[in-house]
Amino acid sequence: MHSHPYALGLEKNAANHVPLSPLSYLQRSAGVYPNRVAVVYGDLRQTWAQTYERCKRLASALTRHGVGVGDTVAVMLPNVPAMFEAHFAIPMTGAVLNTLNTRLDGEAIAFMLQHGEAKVLLTDREFAPIVEKALALMGERRPLVIEVEDETAPQGKRLGTLDYEVLVESGDPEFAWALPGDEWDAIALNYTSGTTGNPKGVVTHHRGAYLNAASNVISWELPQHAVYLWTLPMFHCNGWCFPWTLALNAGTSVCLRRVDPAQIFPLVREHRVTHLCGAPIVYAMLINAPAELRQGIGHTLKGLIAGAPPPPAVIEGCEAAGIELTHVYGLTEVYGPAAVCAKQEHWDTLPREERARLNGRQGVTGPMQEAIAVLDPDTLKPVPADGETMGEIFFRGNVVMKGYLKNPSATAEAFAGGWFHTGDLAVMHPDGYVKIRDRSKDIIISGGENISSIEVEDVLHRHPAVMAAAVVALPDAKWGEVPCAFVELKPQADAKEAEIIEFCRTQLARFKVPKRVIFGELPKTSTGKIQKFQLRERVKSASAIE
């Protein structure tokens, strides 16, 4: 029995309801702007029509190799055209795209390939030592390896049994791909640094990817046909959804193998790059680059900044260098940027230092996200908006992950009370803008990379001379923050800083190794728990967040 007339004969059907997927954006741009340049890399100029055809060919070829709905295709690539194409071609098959962090070690990569059950792996010679180790650890359960050739890649061993270009060429340019059966279907798997044990696999869906791509355009006021430089790794939350954003915008992706100011500024000049994204370290590199590199750039460069709370000095430096920054905040679990420090007109009249302070906040909810809140983590009641009372940041809305792969207890914990728990501690300002104060997870964010302090501590504890260790964030002008180890030695034991650092180097990815080691007795509670807040105060960790 229908209670009102609007419930009668007005059901969803094929004409009025289509699953949301960023794949639609690619199809549209290829149809409307077939001859506009989609991808630039070295001498390559690839149009949207060509990109669409290549994606269909790749999807078709992967399908012939048995890839389909529910499968995982892993990608270990720098920001090259193949990485961009993978963001469309792999979901076209119904499979899930798993972009791997190229900075991790072989053990971590092996875990991710096994846990995600990768059927296929696309890789590049530069990462051959890491990938070879990972494949060896996997034994017989290794995926089909496809080699992406790049003449600019460093020399390395060829591990692939198939060549990427040959594979693309073999595919059907008229491949009849389909949108997902349900927009809730998984589109991507991204591993995030866990605070304990192995990383967690964040599963995101087509609907969220579609909406966050649109959110990026709206919140950043991204003009049609933006020229975007890939300074942000596409493996980070799928490049904050920007491959899909650029398909919506029919923009141009200027691919970049590595972040180097000597390469960036010539590309900005040549292609009149308008937009880029990155962690504070990227912008610090740009503003500290020799002035002659910046010569001849007469237009404003717009940048999104996230990954660690940006120091006001970076925001001010960018302003002085003609880079207009917008601060965004998010996590892998919310597709990258889900909050934005939306600028208010009256800020323009304020002194530069005050503008930098206001722009350094994590901000308000993005247009396609329902809500961001600072709540008491126990009661889930909002904290007073006084800029003083600390609570935890929570998100709710359509741009939140499906959950963690094969980890229902962690998923339930993350969503307890109907909110996504970030683990970041913050205050709410009277104007409704959020500002991070600390991190409850003890995660150190160095150059946009998450480092688990517990992981580093575990390694330190393996050293024969170490009795106890604690790792905190040390503010760093270049990386934002770096790991700093406090070490209490065993009685009669002896060890030097260089020795401890070298020991860590043998067991950790380079970016996770402590940059400083301080010896002495660790402050503890009566129950023996190390009081990290005291250590943070000693090295002024909190000022890295202020």
PyMOL commands that set and color helices and strands:
alter all, ss='L'
color gray80, all
select helices_A, chain A and resi 5-7+23-32+48-64+81-92+106-115+125-141+164-170+206-219+237-240+242-249+261-271+280-287+291-294+312-320+332-334+345-349+352-359+408-414+416-418+453-461+497-505+510-512+532-539+541-545
alter helices_A, ss='H'
color red, helices_A
select strands_A, chain A and resi 37-41+44-47+72-76+96-99+118-123+144-147+162-163+186-192+200-205+227-229+252-254+275-278+301-305+323-331+336-340+364-365+369-375+391-397+403-404+420-428+434-439+443-446+449-452+466-476+480-489+516-519
alter strands_A, ss='S'
color yellow, strands_A
deselect
rebuild
show_as cartoon
